Amino acid sequence: MGRKKIQITRIVDERNRQVTFMKRKFGLMKKAYELSVLCDCEIALIIFNSSNKLFQYASTDMDKVLLKYTEYNEPHEKPTRSRE
């Protein structure tokens, strides 16, 4: 039996929101690392929390990955934010 689908809404309680942020941030960084190792790809992940604190992960040098991104001239995938 699968898990129930939860509705994604803002967590009202500040403490619960911070705990969830830290857990999900760790999980996202772990997935980024695993993807970079398994698929031999370069990954840059940039996160700002609600207090504008910066968290980042890069599989190689962050500056090199960002420079590569800014110099990329070919059409590329642009994800859209889903509100489902």
mmCIF file of the N, C-alpha and C atoms, coordinates in Angstrom:
data_MODEL
# 
_entry.id   MODEL 
# 
loop_
_atom_site.group_PDB 
_atom_site.id 
_atom_site.type_symbol 
_atom_site.label_atom_id 
_atom_site.label_alt_id 
_atom_site.label_comp_id 
_atom_site.label_asym_id 
_atom_site.label_entity_id 
_atom_site.label_seq_id 
_atom_site.pdbx_PDB_ins_code 
_atom_site.Cartn_x 
_atom_site.Cartn_y 
_atom_site.Cartn_z 
_atom_site.occupancy 
_atom_site.B_iso_or_equiv 
_atom_site.pdbx_formal_charge 
_atom_site.auth_seq_id 
_atom_site.auth_comp_id 
_atom_site.auth_asym_id 
_atom_site.auth_atom_id 
_atom_site.pdbx_PDB_model_num 
ATOM 1   N N  . MET A 1 1  ? 0.847  -1.181 0.000   1.00 0.00 ? 1  MET A N  1 
ATOM 2   C CA . MET A 1 1  ? 0.000  0.000  0.000   1.00 0.00 ? 1  MET A CA 1 
ATOM 3   C C  . MET A 1 1  ? 0.889  1.240  0.000   1.00 0.00 ? 1  MET A C  1 
ATOM 4   N N  . GLY A 1 2  ? 0.606  2.189  -0.883  1.00 0.00 ? 2  GLY A N  1 
ATOM 5   C CA . GLY A 1 2  ? 1.423  3.393  -1.020  1.00 0.00 ? 2  GLY A CA 1 
ATOM 6   C C  . GLY A 1 2  ? 1.091  4.446  0.022   1.00 0.00 ? 2  GLY A C  1 
ATOM 7   N N  . ARG A 1 3  ? 1.907  5.473  0.030   1.00 0.00 ? 3  ARG A N  1 
ATOM 8   C CA . ARG A 1 3  ? 1.670  6.578  0.951   1.00 0.00 ? 3  ARG A CA 1 
ATOM 9   C C  . ARG A 1 3  ? 0.560  7.472  0.431   1.00 0.00 ? 3  ARG A C  1 
ATOM 10  N N  . LYS A 1 4  ? -0.087 8.172  1.367   1.00 0.00 ? 4  LYS A N  1 
ATOM 11  C CA . LYS A 1 4  ? -1.111 9.130  0.979   1.00 0.00 ? 4  LYS A CA 1 
ATOM 12  C C  . LYS A 1 4  ? -0.440 10.358 0.375   1.00 0.00 ? 4  LYS A C  1 
ATOM 13  N N  . LYS A 1 5  ? -1.115 10.970 -0.587  1.00 0.00 ? 5  LYS A N  1 
ATOM 14  C CA . LYS A 1 5  ? -0.618 12.206 -1.165  1.00 0.00 ? 5  LYS A CA 1 
ATOM 15  C C  . LYS A 1 5  ? -0.973 13.338 -0.205  1.00 0.00 ? 5  LYS A C  1 
ATOM 16  N N  . ILE A 1 6  ? 0.031  14.097 0.208   1.00 0.00 ? 6  ILE A N  1 
ATOM 17  C CA . ILE A 1 6  ? -0.225 15.208 1.114   1.00 0.00 ? 6  ILE A CA 1 
ATOM 18  C C  . ILE A 1 6  ? -0.344 16.498 0.315   1.00 0.00 ? 6  ILE A C  1 
ATOM 19  N N  . GLN A 1 7  ? -1.161 17.398 0.819   1.00 0.00 ? 7  GLN A N  1 
ATOM 20  C CA . GLN A 1 7  ? -1.309 18.690 0.166   1.00 0.00 ? 7  GLN A CA 1 
ATOM 21  C C  . GLN A 1 7  ? -0.158 19.579 0.624   1.00 0.00 ? 7  GLN A C  1 
ATOM 22  N N  . ILE A 1 8  ? 0.495  20.212 -0.324  1.00 0.00 ? 8  ILE A N  1 
ATOM 23  C CA . ILE A 1 8  ? 1.630  21.075 -0.014  1.00 0.00 ? 8  ILE A CA 1 
ATOM 24  C C  . ILE A 1 8  ? 1.117  22.482 0.286   1.00 0.00 ? 8  ILE A C  1 
ATOM 25  N N  . THR A 1 9  ? 1.252  22.890 1.537   1.00 0.00 ? 9  THR A N  1 
ATOM 26  C CA . THR A 1 9  ? 0.894  24.242 1.962   1.00 0.00 ? 9  THR A CA 1 
ATOM 27  C C  . THR A 1 9  ? 1.973  24.730 2.918   1.00 0.00 ? 9  THR A C  1 
ATOM 28  N N  . ARG A 1 10 ? 2.030  26.032 3.111   1.00 0.00 ? 10 ARG A N  1 
ATOM 29  C CA . ARG A 1 10 ? 3.014  26.628 4.013   1.00 0.00 ? 10 ARG A CA 1 
ATOM 30  C C  . ARG A 1 10 ? 2.763  26.136 5.434   1.00 0.00 ? 10 ARG A C  1 
ATOM 31  N N  . ILE A 1 11 ? 3.847  25.785 6.128   1.00 0.00 ? 11 ILE A N  1 
ATOM 32  C CA . ILE A 1 11 ? 3.749  25.346 7.523   1.00 0.00 ? 11 ILE A CA 1 
ATOM 33  C C  . ILE A 1 11 ? 3.650  26.593 8.389   1.00 0.00 ? 11 ILE A C  1 
ATOM 34  N N  . VAL A 1 12 ? 2.582  26.702 9.149   1.00 0.00 ? 12 VAL A N  1 
ATOM 35  C CA . VAL A 1 12 ? 2.315  27.906 9.931   1.00 0.00 ? 12 VAL A CA 1 
ATOM 36  C C  . VAL A 1 12 ? 3.262  28.031 11.121  1.00 0.00 ? 12 VAL A C  1 
ATOM 37  N N  . ASP A 1 13 ? 3.458  26.950 11.865  1.00 0.00 ? 13 ASP A N  1 
ATOM 38  C CA . ASP A 1 13 ? 4.305  26.981 13.056  1.00 0.00 ? 13 ASP A CA 1 
ATOM 39  C C  . ASP A 1 13 ? 5.774  27.156 12.666  1.00 0.00 ? 13 ASP A C  1 
ATOM 40  N N  . GLU A 1 14 ? 6.401  28.215 13.169  1.00 0.00 ? 14 GLU A N  1 
ATOM 41  C CA . GLU A 1 14 ? 7.792  28.556 12.813  1.00 0.00 ? 14 GLU A CA 1 
ATOM 42  C C  . GLU A 1 14 ? 8.767  27.426 13.127  1.00 0.00 ? 14 GLU A C  1 
ATOM 43  N N  . ARG A 1 15 ? 8.640  26.833 14.306  1.00 0.00 ? 15 ARG A N  1 
ATOM 44  C CA . ARG A 1 15 ? 9.561  25.757 14.698  1.00 0.00 ? 15 ARG A CA 1 
ATOM 45  C C  . ARG A 1 15 ? 9.417  24.545 13.776  1.00 0.00 ? 15 ARG A C  1 
ATOM 46  N N  . ASN A 1 16 ? 8.195  24.140 13.523  1.00 0.00 ? 16 ASN A N  1 
ATOM 47  C CA . ASN A 1 16 ? 7.966  23.008 12.619  1.00 0.00 ? 16 ASN A CA 1 
ATOM 48  C C  . ASN A 1 16 ? 8.470  23.305 11.214  1.00 0.00 ? 16 ASN A C  1 
ATOM 49  N N  . ARG A 1 17 ? 8.289  24.565 10.771  1.00 0.00 ? 17 ARG A N  1 
ATOM 50  C CA . ARG A 1 17 ? 8.757  24.958 9.444   1.00 0.00 ? 17 ARG A CA 1 
ATOM 51  C C  . ARG A 1 17 ? 10.276 24.868 9.349   1.00 0.00 ? 17 ARG A C  1 
ATOM 52  N N  . GLN A 1 18 ? 10.978 25.300 10.393  1.00 0.00 ? 18 GLN A N  1 
ATOM 53  C CA . GLN A 1 18 ? 12.442 25.240 10.393  1.00 0.00 ? 18 GLN A CA 1 
ATOM 54  C C  . GLN A 1 18 ? 12.943 23.800 10.425  1.00 0.00 ? 18 GLN A C  1 
ATOM 55  N N  . VAL A 1 19 ? 12.301 22.958 11.226  1.00 0.00 ? 19 VAL A N  1 
ATOM 56  C CA . VAL A 1 19 ? 12.679 21.541 11.293  1.00 0.00 ? 19 VAL A CA 1 
ATOM 57  C C  . VAL A 1 19 ? 12.473 20.885 9.932   1.00 0.00 ? 19 VAL A C  1 
ATOM 58  N N  . THR A 1 20 ? 11.330 21.146 9.315   1.00 0.00 ? 20 THR A N  1 
ATOM 59  C CA . THR A 1 20 ? 11.043 20.588 7.993   1.00 0.00 ? 20 THR A CA 1 
ATOM 60  C C  . THR A 1 20 ? 12.034 21.099 6.965   1.00 0.00 ? 20 THR A C  1 
ATOM 61  N N  . PHE A 1 21 ? 12.360 22.392 7.029   1.00 0.00 ? 21 PHE A N  1 
ATOM 62  C CA . PHE A 1 21 ? 13.331 22.969 6.093   1.00 0.00 ? 21 PHE A CA 1 
ATOM 63  C C  . PHE A 1 21 ? 14.672 22.253 6.200   1.00 0.00 ? 21 PHE A C  1 
ATOM 64  N N  . MET A 1 22 ? 15.162 22.081 7.420   1.00 0.00 ? 22 MET A N  1 
ATOM 65  C CA . MET A 1 22 ? 16.473 21.451 7.606   1.00 0.00 ? 22 MET A CA 1 
ATOM 66  C C  . MET A 1 22 ? 16.468 20.003 7.106   1.00 0.00 ? 22 MET A C  1 
ATOM 67  N N  . LYS A 1 23 ? 15.422 19.263 7.409   1.00 0.00 ? 23 LYS A N  1 
ATOM 68  C CA . LYS A 1 23 ? 15.334 17.867 6.958   1.00 0.00 ? 23 LYS A CA 1 
ATOM 69  C C  . LYS A 1 23 ? 15.266 17.783 5.439   1.00 0.00 ? 23 LYS A C  1 
ATOM 70  N N  . ARG A 1 24 ? 14.422 18.608 4.837   1.00 0.00 ? 24 ARG A N  1 
ATOM 71  C CA . ARG A 1 24 ? 14.259 18.568 3.380   1.00 0.00 ? 24 ARG A CA 1 
ATOM 72  C C  . ARG A 1 24 ? 15.501 19.087 2.668   1.00 0.00 ? 24 ARG A C  1 
ATOM 73  N N  . LYS A 1 25 ? 16.151 20.092 3.246   1.00 0.00 ? 25 LYS A N  1 
ATOM 74  C CA . LYS A 1 25 ? 17.392 20.622 2.664   1.00 0.00 ? 25 LYS A CA 1 
ATOM 75  C C  . LYS A 1 25 ? 18.451 19.530 2.650   1.00 0.00 ? 25 LYS A C  1 
ATOM 76  N N  . PHE A 1 26 ? 18.582 18.813 3.751   1.00 0.00 ? 26 PHE A N  1 
ATOM 77  C CA . PHE A 1 26 ? 19.542 17.713 3.819   1.00 0.00 ? 26 PHE A CA 1 
ATOM 78  C C  . PHE A 1 26 ? 19.220 16.657 2.767   1.00 0.00 ? 26 PHE A C  1 
ATOM 79  N N  . GLY A 1 27 ? 17.947 16.296 2.652   1.00 0.00 ? 27 GLY A N  1 
ATOM 80  C CA . GLY A 1 27 ? 17.534 15.295 1.669   1.00 0.00 ? 27 GLY A CA 1 
ATOM 81  C C  . GLY A 1 27 ? 17.802 15.735 0.241   1.00 0.00 ? 27 GLY A C  1 
ATOM 82  N N  . LEU A 1 28 ? 17.542 17.013 -0.043  1.00 0.00 ? 28 LEU A N  1 
ATOM 83  C CA . LEU A 1 28 ? 17.777 17.547 -1.383  1.00 0.00 ? 28 LEU A CA 1 
ATOM 84  C C  . LEU A 1 28 ? 19.266 17.548 -1.715  1.00 0.00 ? 28 LEU A C  1 
ATOM 85  N N  . MET A 1 29 ? 20.098 17.933 -0.755  1.00 0.00 ? 29 MET A N  1 
ATOM 86  C CA . MET A 1 29 ? 21.546 17.932 -0.979  1.00 0.00 ? 29 MET A CA 1 
ATOM 87  C C  . MET A 1 29 ? 22.073 16.508 -1.163  1.00 0.00 ? 29 MET A C  1 
ATOM 88  N N  . LYS A 1 30 ? 21.521 15.579 -0.409  1.00 0.00 ? 30 LYS A N  1 
ATOM 89  C CA . LYS A 1 30 ? 21.922 14.178 -0.561  1.00 0.00 ? 30 LYS A CA 1 
ATOM 90  C C  . LYS A 1 30 ? 21.561 13.669 -1.954  1.00 0.00 ? 30 LYS A C  1 
ATOM 91  N N  . LYS A 1 31 ? 20.357 13.995 -2.421  1.00 0.00 ? 31 LYS A N  1 
ATOM 92  C CA . LYS A 1 31 ? 19.933 13.583 -3.768  1.00 0.00 ? 31 LYS A CA 1 
ATOM 93  C C  . LYS A 1 31 ? 20.818 14.223 -4.837  1.00 0.00 ? 31 LYS A C  1 
ATOM 94  N N  . ALA A 1 32 ? 21.185 15.480 -4.653  1.00 0.00 ? 32 ALA A N  1 
ATOM 95  C CA . ALA A 1 32 ? 22.057 16.161 -5.617  1.00 0.00 ? 32 ALA A CA 1 
ATOM 96  C C  . ALA A 1 32 ? 23.416 15.470 -5.677  1.00 0.00 ? 32 ALA A C  1 
ATOM 97  N N  . TYR A 1 33 ? 23.957 15.122 -4.511  1.00 0.00 ? 33 TYR A N  1 
ATOM 98  C CA . TYR A 1 33 ? 25.236 14.407 -4.464  1.00 0.00 ? 33 TYR A CA 1 
ATOM 99  C C  . TYR A 1 33 ? 25.128 13.065 -5.181  1.00 0.00 ? 33 TYR A C  1 
ATOM 100 N N  . GLU A 1 34 ? 24.082 12.307 -4.854  1.00 0.00 ? 34 GLU A N  1 
ATOM 101 C CA . GLU A 1 34 ? 23.903 10.985 -5.462  1.00 0.00 ? 34 GLU A CA 1 
ATOM 102 C C  . GLU A 1 34 ? 23.768 11.081 -6.980  1.00 0.00 ? 34 GLU A C  1 
ATOM 103 N N  . LEU A 1 35 ? 23.014 12.060 -7.458  1.00 0.00 ? 35 LEU A N  1 
ATOM 104 C CA . LEU A 1 35 ? 22.851 12.251 -8.897  1.00 0.00 ? 35 LEU A CA 1 
ATOM 105 C C  . LEU A 1 35 ? 24.183 12.579 -9.562  1.00 0.00 ? 35 LEU A C  1 
ATOM 106 N N  . SER A 1 36 ? 24.988 13.417 -8.916  1.00 0.00 ? 36 SER A N  1 
ATOM 107 C CA . SER A 1 36 ? 26.285 13.784 -9.493  1.00 0.00 ? 36 SER A CA 1 
ATOM 108 C C  . SER A 1 36 ? 27.219 12.583 -9.574  1.00 0.00 ? 36 SER A C  1 
ATOM 109 N N  . VAL A 1 37 ? 27.168 11.702 -8.585  1.00 0.00 ? 37 VAL A N  1 
ATOM 110 C CA . VAL A 1 37 ? 28.031 10.516 -8.579  1.00 0.00 ? 37 VAL A CA 1 
ATOM 111 C C  . VAL A 1 37 ? 27.515 9.470  -9.563  1.00 0.00 ? 37 VAL A C  1 
ATOM 112 N N  . LEU A 1 38 ? 26.232 9.154  -9.484  1.00 0.00 ? 38 LEU A N  1 
ATOM 113 C CA . LEU A 1 38 ? 25.662 8.102  -10.326 1.00 0.00 ? 38 LEU A CA 1 
ATOM 114 C C  . LEU A 1 38 ? 25.709 8.436  -11.815 1.00 0.00 ? 38 LEU A C  1 
ATOM 115 N N  . CYS A 1 39 ? 25.482 9.697  -12.141 1.00 0.00 ? 39 CYS A N  1 
ATOM 116 C CA . CYS A 1 39 ? 25.363 10.090 -13.551 1.00 0.00 ? 39 CYS A CA 1 
ATOM 117 C C  . CYS A 1 39 ? 26.553 10.898 -14.048 1.00 0.00 ? 39 CYS A C  1 
ATOM 118 N N  . ASP A 1 40 ? 27.571 11.061 -13.212 1.00 0.00 ? 40 ASP A N  1 
ATOM 119 C CA . ASP A 1 40 ? 28.778 11.803 -13.579 1.00 0.00 ? 40 ASP A CA 1 
ATOM 120 C C  . ASP A 1 40 ? 28.414 13.157 -14.193 1.00 0.00 ? 40 ASP A C  1 
ATOM 121 N N  . CYS A 1 41 ? 27.639 13.944 -13.436 1.00 0.00 ? 41 CYS A N  1 
ATOM 122 C CA . CYS A 1 41 ? 27.223 15.258 -13.930 1.00 0.00 ? 41 CYS A CA 1 
ATOM 123 C C  . CYS A 1 41 ? 27.596 16.334 -12.912 1.00 0.00 ? 41 CYS A C  1 
ATOM 124 N N  . GLU A 1 42 ? 27.653 17.568 -13.399 1.00 0.00 ? 42 GLU A N  1 
ATOM 125 C CA . GLU A 1 42 ? 27.952 18.701 -12.532 1.00 0.00 ? 42 GLU A CA 1 
ATOM 126 C C  . GLU A 1 42 ? 26.638 19.272 -12.009 1.00 0.00 ? 42 GLU A C  1 
ATOM 127 N N  . ILE A 1 43 ? 26.603 19.535 -10.723 1.00 0.00 ? 43 ILE A N  1 
ATOM 128 C CA . ILE A 1 43 ? 25.388 20.052 -10.096 1.00 0.00 ? 43 ILE A CA 1 
ATOM 129 C C  . ILE A 1 43 ? 25.737 21.240 -9.210  1.00 0.00 ? 43 ILE A C  1 
ATOM 130 N N  . ALA A 1 44 ? 24.910 22.277 -9.301  1.00 0.00 ? 44 ALA A N  1 
ATOM 131 C CA . ALA A 1 44 ? 24.996 23.417 -8.395  1.00 0.00 ? 44 ALA A CA 1 
ATOM 132 C C  . ALA A 1 44 ? 23.607 23.621 -7.805  1.00 0.00 ? 44 ALA A C  1 
ATOM 133 N N  . LEU A 1 45 ? 23.537 23.666 -6.495  1.00 0.00 ? 45 LEU A N  1 
ATOM 134 C CA . LEU A 1 45 ? 22.271 23.832 -5.794  1.00 0.00 ? 45 LEU A CA 1 
ATOM 135 C C  . LEU A 1 45 ? 22.404 25.049 -4.885  1.00 0.00 ? 45 LEU A C  1 
ATOM 136 N N  . ILE A 1 46 ? 21.494 25.999 -5.030  1.00 0.00 ? 46 ILE A N  1 
ATOM 137 C CA . ILE A 1 46 ? 21.526 27.230 -4.237  1.00 0.00 ? 46 ILE A CA 1 
ATOM 138 C C  . ILE A 1 46 ? 20.186 27.374 -3.530  1.00 0.00 ? 46 ILE A C  1 
ATOM 139 N N  . ILE A 1 47 ? 20.227 27.568 -2.214  1.00 0.00 ? 47 ILE A N  1 
ATOM 140 C CA . ILE A 1 47 ? 19.005 27.699 -1.416  1.00 0.00 ? 47 ILE A CA 1 
ATOM 141 C C  . ILE A 1 47 ? 19.151 28.914 -0.500  1.00 0.00 ? 47 ILE A C  1 
ATOM 142 N N  . PHE A 1 48 ? 18.121 29.751 -0.464  1.00 0.00 ? 48 PHE A N  1 
ATOM 143 C CA . PHE A 1 48 ? 18.033 30.827 0.517   1.00 0.00 ? 48 PHE A CA 1 
ATOM 144 C C  . PHE A 1 48 ? 16.829 30.523 1.401   1.00 0.00 ? 48 PHE A C  1 
ATOM 145 N N  . ASN A 1 49 ? 17.030 30.540 2.723   1.00 0.00 ? 49 ASN A N  1 
ATOM 146 C CA . ASN A 1 49 ? 15.894 30.294 3.611   1.00 0.00 ? 49 ASN A CA 1 
ATOM 147 C C  . ASN A 1 49 ? 15.104 31.584 3.819   1.00 0.00 ? 49 ASN A C  1 
ATOM 148 N N  . SER A 1 50 ? 14.091 31.533 4.649   1.00 0.00 ? 50 SER A N  1 
ATOM 149 C CA . SER A 1 50 ? 13.232 32.702 4.864   1.00 0.00 ? 50 SER A CA 1 
ATOM 150 C C  . SER A 1 50 ? 13.969 33.859 5.536   1.00 0.00 ? 50 SER A C  1 
ATOM 151 N N  . SER A 1 51 ? 15.122 33.578 6.154   1.00 0.00 ? 51 SER A N  1 
ATOM 152 C CA . SER A 1 51 ? 15.946 34.622 6.769   1.00 0.00 ? 51 SER A CA 1 
ATOM 153 C C  . SER A 1 51 ? 17.058 35.083 5.838   1.00 0.00 ? 51 SER A C  1 
ATOM 154 N N  . ASN A 1 52 ? 16.983 34.681 4.576   1.00 0.00 ? 52 ASN A N  1 
ATOM 155 C CA . ASN A 1 52 ? 17.987 34.992 3.551   1.00 0.00 ? 52 ASN A CA 1 
ATOM 156 C C  . ASN A 1 52 ? 19.362 34.416 3.845   1.00 0.00 ? 52 ASN A C  1 
ATOM 157 N N  . LYS A 1 53 ? 19.414 33.331 4.604   1.00 0.00 ? 53 LYS A N  1 
ATOM 158 C CA . LYS A 1 53 ? 20.673 32.633 4.820   1.00 0.00 ? 53 LYS A CA 1 
ATOM 159 C C  . LYS A 1 53 ? 20.920 31.722 3.620   1.00 0.00 ? 53 LYS A C  1 
ATOM 160 N N  . LEU A 1 54 ? 22.161 31.729 3.131   1.00 0.00 ? 54 LEU A N  1 
ATOM 161 C CA . LEU A 1 54 ? 22.526 30.965 1.943   1.00 0.00 ? 54 LEU A CA 1 
ATOM 162 C C  . LEU A 1 54 ? 23.014 29.573 2.317   1.00 0.00 ? 54 LEU A C  1 
ATOM 163 N N  . PHE A 1 55 ? 22.512 28.583 1.580   1.00 0.00 ? 55 PHE A N  1 
ATOM 164 C CA . PHE A 1 55 ? 22.997 27.207 1.663   1.00 0.00 ? 55 PHE A CA 1 
ATOM 165 C C  . PHE A 1 55 ? 23.307 26.797 0.236   1.00 0.00 ? 55 PHE A C  1 
ATOM 166 N N  . GLN A 1 56 ? 24.431 26.128 0.034   1.00 0.00 ? 56 GLN A N  1 
ATOM 167 C CA . GLN A 1 56 ? 24.772 25.726 -1.324  1.00 0.00 ? 56 GLN A CA 1 
ATOM 168 C C  . GLN A 1 56 ? 25.482 24.386 -1.351  1.00 0.00 ? 56 GLN A C  1 
ATOM 169 N N  . TYR A 1 57 ? 25.343 23.720 -2.490  1.00 0.00 ? 57 TYR A N  1 
ATOM 170 C CA . TYR A 1 57 ? 26.054 22.475 -2.756  1.00 0.00 ? 57 TYR A CA 1 
ATOM 171 C C  . TYR A 1 57 ? 26.507 22.530 -4.202  1.00 0.00 ? 57 TYR A C  1 
ATOM 172 N N  . ALA A 1 58 ? 27.721 22.113 -4.450  1.00 0.00 ? 58 ALA A N  1 
ATOM 173 C CA . ALA A 1 58 ? 28.220 21.976 -5.816  1.00 0.00 ? 58 ALA A CA 1 
ATOM 174 C C  . ALA A 1 58 ? 29.047 20.706 -5.888  1.00 0.00 ? 58 ALA A C  1 
ATOM 175 N N  . SER A 1 59 ? 28.836 19.952 -6.962  1.00 0.00 ? 59 SER A N  1 
ATOM 176 C CA . SER A 1 59 ? 29.580 18.704 -7.138  1.00 0.00 ? 59 SER A CA 1 
ATOM 177 C C  . SER A 1 59 ? 31.028 18.978 -7.515  1.00 0.00 ? 59 SER A C  1 
ATOM 178 N N  . THR A 1 60 ? 31.274 20.144 -8.091  1.00 0.00 ? 60 THR A N  1 
ATOM 179 C CA . THR A 1 60 ? 32.634 20.607 -8.393  1.00 0.00 ? 60 THR A CA 1 
ATOM 180 C C  . THR A 1 60 ? 32.714 22.037 -7.876  1.00 0.00 ? 60 THR A C  1 
ATOM 181 N N  . ASP A 1 61 ? 33.576 22.846 -8.424  1.00 0.00 ? 61 ASP A N  1 
ATOM 182 C CA . ASP A 1 61 ? 33.707 24.239 -7.990  1.00 0.00 ? 61 ASP A CA 1 
ATOM 183 C C  . ASP A 1 61 ? 32.451 25.036 -8.375  1.00 0.00 ? 61 ASP A C  1 
ATOM 184 N N  . MET A 1 62 ? 31.800 25.637 -7.392  1.00 0.00 ? 62 MET A N  1 
ATOM 185 C CA . MET A 1 62 ? 30.551 26.375 -7.625  1.00 0.00 ? 62 MET A CA 1 
ATOM 186 C C  . MET A 1 62 ? 30.737 27.476 -8.663  1.00 0.00 ? 62 MET A C  1 
ATOM 187 N N  . ASP A 1 63 ? 31.814 28.234 -8.555  1.00 0.00 ? 63 ASP A N  1 
ATOM 188 C CA . ASP A 1 63 ? 32.048 29.328 -9.498  1.00 0.00 ? 63 ASP A CA 1 
ATOM 189 C C  . ASP A 1 63 ? 32.176 28.823 -10.932 1.00 0.00 ? 63 ASP A C  1 
ATOM 190 N N  . LYS A 1 64 ? 32.836 27.692 -11.115 1.00 0.00 ? 64 LYS A N  1 
ATOM 191 C CA . LYS A 1 64 ? 32.991 27.133 -12.462 1.00 0.00 ? 64 LYS A CA 1 
ATOM 192 C C  . LYS A 1 64 ? 31.652 26.678 -13.031 1.00 0.00 ? 64 LYS A C  1 
ATOM 193 N N  . VAL A 1 65 ? 30.827 26.065 -12.190 1.00 0.00 ? 65 VAL A N  1 
ATOM 194 C CA . VAL A 1 65 ? 29.513 25.602 -12.651 1.00 0.00 ? 65 VAL A CA 1 
ATOM 195 C C  . VAL A 1 65 ? 28.632 26.798 -13.012 1.00 0.00 ? 65 VAL A C  1 
ATOM 196 N N  . LEU A 1 66 ? 28.638 27.841 -12.190 1.00 0.00 ? 66 LEU A N  1 
ATOM 197 C CA . LEU A 1 66 ? 27.823 29.025 -12.471 1.00 0.00 ? 66 LEU A CA 1 
ATOM 198 C C  . LEU A 1 66 ? 28.313 29.763 -13.711 1.00 0.00 ? 66 LEU A C  1 
ATOM 199 N N  . LEU A 1 67 ? 29.624 29.825 -13.902 1.00 0.00 ? 67 LEU A N  1 
ATOM 200 C CA . LEU A 1 67 ? 30.180 30.445 -15.104 1.00 0.00 ? 67 LEU A CA 1 
ATOM 201 C C  . LEU A 1 67 ? 29.754 29.664 -16.341 1.00 0.00 ? 67 LEU A C  1 
ATOM 202 N N  . LYS A 1 68 ? 29.814 28.354 -16.251 1.00 0.00 ? 68 LYS A N  1 
ATOM 203 C CA . LYS A 1 68 ? 29.383 27.491 -17.353 1.00 0.00 ? 68 LYS A CA 1 
ATOM 204 C C  . LYS A 1 68 ? 27.907 27.747 -17.676 1.00 0.00 ? 68 LYS A C  1 
ATOM 205 N N  . TYR A 1 69 ? 27.095 27.919 -16.648 1.00 0.00 ? 69 TYR A N  1 
ATOM 206 C CA . TYR A 1 69 ? 25.669 28.188 -16.836 1.00 0.00 ? 69 TYR A CA 1 
ATOM 207 C C  . TYR A 1 69 ? 25.446 29.537 -17.526 1.00 0.00 ? 69 TYR A C  1 
ATOM 208 N N  . THR A 1 70 ? 26.142 30.575 -17.073 1.00 0.00 ? 70 THR A N  1 
ATOM 209 C CA . THR A 1 70 ? 25.941 31.906 -17.655 1.00 0.00 ? 70 THR A CA 1 
ATOM 210 C C  . THR A 1 70 ? 26.445 31.989 -19.093 1.00 0.00 ? 70 THR A C  1 
ATOM 211 N N  . GLU A 1 71 ? 27.422 31.161 -19.440 1.00 0.00 ? 71 GLU A N  1 
ATOM 212 C CA . GLU A 1 71 ? 27.965 31.178 -20.797 1.00 0.00 ? 71 GLU A CA 1 
ATOM 213 C C  . GLU A 1 71 ? 27.231 30.230 -21.742 1.00 0.00 ? 71 GLU A C  1 
ATOM 214 N N  . TYR A 1 72 ? 26.273 29.487 -21.249 1.00 0.00 ? 72 TYR A N  1 
ATOM 215 C CA . TYR A 1 72 ? 25.540 28.508 -22.051 1.00 0.00 ? 72 TYR A CA 1 
ATOM 216 C C  . TYR A 1 72 ? 24.565 29.237 -22.965 1.00 0.00 ? 72 TYR A C  1 
ATOM 217 N N  . ASN A 1 73 ? 24.712 29.064 -24.276 1.00 0.00 ? 73 ASN A N  1 
ATOM 218 C CA . ASN A 1 73 ? 23.917 29.828 -25.242 1.00 0.00 ? 73 ASN A CA 1 
ATOM 219 C C  . ASN A 1 73 ? 22.840 29.023 -25.952 1.00 0.00 ? 73 ASN A C  1 
ATOM 220 N N  . GLU A 1 74 ? 22.818 27.730 -25.773 1.00 0.00 ? 74 GLU A N  1 
ATOM 221 C CA . GLU A 1 74 ? 21.839 26.896 -26.464 1.00 0.00 ? 74 GLU A CA 1 
ATOM 222 C C  . GLU A 1 74 ? 20.508 26.903 -25.704 1.00 0.00 ? 74 GLU A C  1 
ATOM 223 N N  . PRO A 1 75 ? 19.408 26.608 -26.407 1.00 0.00 ? 75 PRO A N  1 
ATOM 224 C CA . PRO A 1 75 ? 18.118 26.504 -25.701 1.00 0.00 ? 75 PRO A CA 1 
ATOM 225 C C  . PRO A 1 75 ? 18.194 25.424 -24.624 1.00 0.00 ? 75 PRO A C  1 
ATOM 226 N N  . HIS A 1 76 ? 17.567 25.675 -23.510 1.00 0.00 ? 76 HIS A N  1 
ATOM 227 C CA . HIS A 1 76 ? 17.588 24.697 -22.426 1.00 0.00 ? 76 HIS A CA 1 
ATOM 228 C C  . HIS A 1 76 ? 16.226 24.625 -21.745 1.00 0.00 ? 76 HIS A C  1 
ATOM 229 N N  . GLU A 1 77 ? 16.073 23.574 -20.985 1.00 0.00 ? 77 GLU A N  1 
ATOM 230 C CA . GLU A 1 77 ? 14.820 23.298 -20.293 1.00 0.00 ? 77 GLU A CA 1 
ATOM 231 C C  . GLU A 1 77 ? 14.551 24.359 -19.236 1.00 0.00 ? 77 GLU A C  1 
ATOM 232 N N  . LYS A 1 78 ? 13.326 24.882 -19.224 1.00 0.00 ? 78 LYS A N  1 
ATOM 233 C CA . LYS A 1 78 ? 12.926 25.862 -18.214 1.00 0.00 ? 78 LYS A CA 1 
ATOM 234 C C  . LYS A 1 78 ? 11.742 25.291 -17.443 1.00 0.00 ? 78 LYS A C  1 
ATOM 235 N N  . PRO A 1 79 ? 11.984 24.792 -16.232 1.00 0.00 ? 79 PRO A N  1 
ATOM 236 C CA . PRO A 1 79 ? 10.872 24.220 -15.462 1.00 0.00 ? 79 PRO A CA 1 
ATOM 237 C C  . PRO A 1 79 ? 9.895  25.306 -15.026 1.00 0.00 ? 79 PRO A C  1 
ATOM 238 N N  . THR A 1 80 ? 8.631  24.940 -14.933 1.00 0.00 ? 80 THR A N  1 
ATOM 239 C CA . THR A 1 80 ? 7.616  25.866 -14.451 1.00 0.00 ? 80 THR A CA 1 
ATOM 240 C C  . THR A 1 80 ? 7.168  25.423 -13.070 1.00 0.00 ? 80 THR A C  1 
ATOM 241 N N  . ARG A 1 81 ? 6.725  26.359 -12.298 1.00 0.00 ? 81 ARG A N  1 
ATOM 242 C CA . ARG A 1 81 ? 6.270  26.063 -10.941 1.00 0.00 ? 81 ARG A CA 1 
ATOM 243 C C  . ARG A 1 81 ? 4.840  25.557 -10.992 1.00 0.00 ? 81 ARG A C  1 
ATOM 244 N N  . SER A 1 82 ? 4.633  24.346 -10.520 1.00 0.00 ? 82 SER A N  1 
ATOM 245 C CA . SER A 1 82 ? 3.306  23.728 -10.541 1.00 0.00 ? 82 SER A CA 1 
ATOM 246 C C  . SER A 1 82 ? 2.546  24.074 -9.267  1.00 0.00 ? 82 SER A C  1 
ATOM 247 N N  . ARG A 1 83 ? 1.282  24.331 -9.407  1.00 0.00 ? 83 ARG A N  1 
ATOM 248 C CA . ARG A 1 83 ? 0.437  24.656 -8.245  1.00 0.00 ? 83 ARG A CA 1 
ATOM 249 C C  . ARG A 1 83 ? -0.636 23.595 -8.039  1.00 0.00 ? 83 ARG A C  1 
ATOM 250 N N  . GLU A 1 84 ? -0.323 22.352 -8.319  1.00 0.00 ? 84 GLU A N  1 
ATOM 251 C CA . GLU A 1 84 ? -1.311 21.270 -8.186  1.00 0.00 ? 84 GLU A CA 1 
ATOM 252 C C  . GLU A 1 84 ? -1.504 20.868 -6.758  1.00 0.00 ? 84 GLU A C  1 
# 
